[in-house]
């Protein structure tokens, strides 16, 4: 079995606990216009030209070789570190990589996944068996607006219920995007969600334009967004803190 990855990033400190190796899979079922990894939206290897030379986003790699790449860093993981699967939407690959997940667990490698959780419950059943921590983006919970990113609020809630019933470790992240995630309706939906599920910790972050050159290389334009003010970030942070939830503002 082979899968397509765009990058294997080592010594990551913000993709889960400890020192981690982050594997970026190509392919996503959402269409978030603020995405900083546009090369991971498409499932296939993509060609682009830079300085007149042909390059590619993505490469095929066997599960055996991917495991070897992950284990190269095992000595640095210590107790907390491990591998984080990101993307794109990495859970879409979990049926294909289940043999790899099984091998990593047998070698006592901590596994995290960064996900928007808009996948079938069948995939969640696989993930629960192997994943030590889910880092979950809460994007648009307002059903009247979720179409903007091809989201499925019903899937999201069903999967949250399944995860929490199985007592898995969860960290929620909220991307702060004016006119998308930061609307009065959506912030209220997120607040109500957090009030019900009461996670120990939430991370919030604002979007950046570091992926703009990748959009251009793919013949696309990155959408212009209004900047979110520090006052608005503080307002959202304080609103969540009133629920007795720890809130960290992070830079991604």
N, C-alpha and C positions, 0 to 999 in steps of 0.2 A: 504494500500500500504506500502511495506517495501523496503528499499534501503540498500546497503552495504557500510558502511564507514570503513575506517581504523583507523581514529583518529579524535578526536575533541580537538583542541588545543586552549587554552584560553589565553587572554591577549597578543595577537599578535600585533606588532607595524609596521610590514613591509608588511602587506598584504592588504593595502588600508589605508584610512585616519583614524586617531583616534585609540582607543583601540578596537580590534576586536576578535571575536571568529571564528576560521578557521576550516571548516569542510572538511575533505579529503575523497572524494569518490574514490572507486576502479573502475578501468576501463579506458583504454585510447586507441585511435585508431592510435596513433603515436608510433614509436619505436625509441626514441632518446637514443643512447647508453650512453649519459652522464647523464641520468635521475637519480636524487638523491632519488627518491621514487619508486624503482622497484616493491615494494609490491602493488603499485597502477596501474600497467600496466594491470594485469589480472582482469577480472570482477568478479571473484568468490572468496569466502573465501579460503585462502591457508594455509595449515598446514606446520609447520616447527618445528625442534627440537633444543632446546638450553639446554645445560647441562643435556642431557638425558631426558628432559621433553618436551612433545608436547605443542606447542603454535600455535596460528593462527594469520594471518594477515586478518583483516576485521571482521565485525559482522553485522548481520541484525538488522535494527532498523526501527520502524514504523515512519511515518511522524509526528504523534502526539508526540511521545517521542523525536524525533529530535528537534521539535519546543520547547519542554520544556527545552531541554539542551541548546539551543540557548538563550532562554529568561532568563535563570539563570544569565546571565551576563548583562542583560539590564541596570542595574543601573550604570555600568561602561562605557557604550557606549557614554553617553552624546550626544552632537550635531553631532559629526563627525563619531563616531565609529559605529560598527554594526557587521554583519556576512559576512564572505568571504567564498565562495565555491571554493574549489581547488581539486586537484586530483593527478594523472589521469587527465582526461578531464571532468570537472564537467558539461559542457553543454550537454553532452550525457545523463545526468540524468534529464534534465529540463522538459521533457514531464511527467516523473513520479512524479516529486516534485512540479509541478505547484500549487496544492492546498496549499502546504507549503509556496511557494513564495507569493501567494495571501494573506495568513494569516499574514505573516511577514510585508507585505506592509500596511495592514490594521492597524497593530500595530506600524507603523512608524519606522520600523527597516531598517536601511541603508543596502543595499545588494551590495556586490562586487563579481566579479567572475574572477578567474585567468584561462586564456584560450589560446590555440594556434589557436582557431577560425577555425579549419578544421572540420566543421560540416555542416549539411544541413541548407539552409536558413529558413526552417520551424522552426528549433530550435531557430534560431536567432530572428524570429518573436515573439516567446514566451519570450525570454530573454529581449528583448527591453521593454516589458511591465512592468518588475519588477526590473531590475538591474540598480543601481545608478551609478556604475562605472565598466568599463571593464579594467582589467589589461591583456594586450595582449602580448604574446611572439612573437617577430619577429625572426624566426629561419632561415629557408633556403628559400629564394625567387628566387634563381637560379633554373629554371625548370630542368636543366640538372643534378642537384644534389639532388633535393627534394626527390627522391626515397630512398635516404639513410635513411630517417626517416619515410618513408611511408607518406610523405606530399602531399598536394594537393594545389598548388599555386593558381589555378583558384578559388577554394572554398574560400581561404583566401581573395583574392581581392574582390570577390563578396560580402562577408560578411562585409569587411571594408567599401565598398561603402554604404551598407545598414545602417550600424551603424552611419556613419557620416552624412548621409542624415537625420537621426532622431536626430541629435544633442546630442548624448549621450556623457558622460564623458569617456575619454579613456586615459590610461597611457600605453605607449609602453615599453617593456623590451626586451633587446637583450642579450641572453646568448653568451658569447665569447668563442667559442670552436675551437681551431686550427684544420684545415683540414675539418671542417664541416661548421660552421657558419662564421669562419674567413678565408675566401679565398678572393682573389682579386675580383673574379666575384661576390661573394655573398655580400661582403661589398659594392661594387659599386651598386648592386641592392637595398640594404637596404638604401644607401645614396640617390639614385634616388627616392625611395619610400617616404622617409622623406621629400625630397625636394618638392614633390607633395602635400603631406597631411599636412605638417607643424604642427605637434602636439606641444603643449606648453612645454611638458616635455617628456624626454626619460630617462630610467634607463638602465645602462649596468652592467653586472656582469660576473665574471668568474666562471667556474665550480669547484666543490670540490669533495673530495672522502669520505665524511661523510656517504654516503649510502653503502659503500663497504661491511660492515658486513651484511647488508640486502641481498645483492646479494649472498653472501656465504650461508646465511641461506636458500635461495631458490635454491641452487645448481647451481648458475650461477657465472660467473666472470665479474667484471666490467672492461670495456675496459680501456686500458692505453691511456692517452692523454698527448701530449706535453703541458707544462705549457706556458701560454701566458705572455710575458714580460710586465713589467710596461711601457716601452717605446711604445709598440704596443697599449696598452690600452689608453695611453695618445694620441697617433696618431689618434685612432678612435674617442676618445672623442672630440678632437679639430676639426676633420673633420665635426662632427655633429654640434658643436657649431658655426661653420661658417655659418650655416643655420639660426642662431638666435634662436636656440632651446636650452632650458635648459637641461643639461645632468648631471645626478648624477651617480656616481659609487657606487654601493651598495654591501653589503656582504649578501649572502643568504645561 
